[in-house]
Amino acid sequence: MAHLLSRLGVRTRTTVVAVAVVAAAIVVAGAGVVLLLGWSLEKSTTEDARSAGHQVVHEIAREGTRDLTGADVAGSGDSASVLQVLDAQGRVVTADPALAGLPPLTPVRPAPGHEIVETVSVTVNGTGEDYRLVSTGVAGPGGPYTVVSARSLAPVTEALTRLSLLFAAAALPLLAISAFTVHRAVGSALRPVERMRRTVSEITTRDLERRVELPPGRDEVHRLAVTLNSMLDRLASAQGAQRRFVADASHELRSPVNTMATALEVAEHHPAAMSKDELVTVVSRETSRLRELVDDLLLLARTDDATDNPPSGEVDLDDLARAEAERARATAGVRVEIRTEPVKVTGNAAQLRRAVRNLVDNACEHAAGRIRVRTATDGDTAVVLVSDDGPGVPERDRERIFERFVRRDDARHHGAPGSGGSAGLGLAIVAGIAGRHGGCAECVDSTDPAYPGAEFRLRLPRRRQP
């Protein structure tokens, strides 16, 4: 049933469920009413039988049975209400004419002053029916007697049957009305959703400025429209960022290509202006620059790809920081201070090494003469801190410098090989790697007077010890 319902539409499924609920409610209500009415009618039948029997009981208690005849017991002869008077041996002393010739209706013999109520099947006038019997014991002048007063339950059964049929007859149009009303109401409620669907289906990548109309109510449909508009905003923003990225990447890739093309044209048309060695030097330098730029773009694409899962394991972040600081000390021509404390994280060692290297190369690029590399812990966070004594970063640029292809004016004439700084990708790579590892990258003012420039921090979750 659940599988079948899941294949139906929302309107049909809701209508089926609503009709089923209404039908269940009608059944429960009808059963309750029928049971209550049946209990009330049976109680009334018992009281009628008891009342009729008490009249005979009083008569016997006063005068015995010598003056009682069948006509005196039930002169109408109606089989729906009959009486029997039994003596102590269970013989019929007198009875309703409808019971003439029949044996006692019940074998019970209550003591005088007591009564027993029961339901038995009795055949009267050739018809078998259920009767409610009230048997009352009475002490008469001639000894103990039992007065059996019986009332037919056929009227009760007939009344309950008619009521049940009435409920069934009323339920059919009520269920039909409920199904129609629910179907129309759900359709009306889903109409704004259908409008939103049509609007979204008409939106293309060339028309991401359109938005769905917000319904007037503050309900789930309204929130759905708000969510769709928010999604379209994100798509438009992502598309804009992608276009800017492609434009910036194309511009950056064009630069080394144009340089090589120009050098080759000069060497071809003006051989005396550029020697073969100079041509090889220019082409080699620009090829290396082009390779680094392509590698940076590929790394950025991997950090954006949620499906890319590089190998991950335990990484000694202090060892990476020390190794990169030692490399800078040997190649960058600046003084490097190293202060590390043991700290472990979980991640991809190659990517984390690249992030630390970019921070160190960025510090070397802007340092006046010295940098400092440190590792520390801050609660559950591992931190790599790289400080320099350069000019620092204005507060307005501290978030922007982690975006792609962003270079400050004072950085355009600097370039550290391997840092990605020449294309404005180095810090963007750091931010992307940090995000993939559940951390972040930030730039703050250095609090150490010896390093008055910028301090970059790579913050990553610490590895939890088993």
Secondary structure, DSSP 8 states (H G I E B T S, - for coil): -HHHHHTS-HHHHHHHHHHHHHHHHHHHHHHHHHHHHHHHHHHHHHHHHHHHHHHHHHHHHHHTTTT--HHHH-TT--TTEEEEEE-TTS-EEEE-GGGTT---S------BT-EEEEEEEEEETTEEEEEEEEEEEEEETTEEEEEEEEEESHHHHHHHHHHHHHHHHHHHHHHHHHHHHHHHHHHHHHHHHHHHHHHHHH--TT-TT------SS-SHHHHHHHHHHHHHHHHHHHHHHHHHHHHHHHHHHHHHHHHHHHHHHHHHH-GGGS-HHHHHHHHHHHHHHHHHHHHHHHHHHHHH-TT-----EEEEHHHHHHHHHHHHHHHS-SEEEEE----EEEE-HHHHHHHHHHHHHHHHHH-SSEEEEEEEEETTEEEEEEEESS----GGGTTGGGSTT---GGGTT---TTTTGGGT-HHHHHHHHHHHTT-EEEEEE---TT--SEEEEEEEEB----
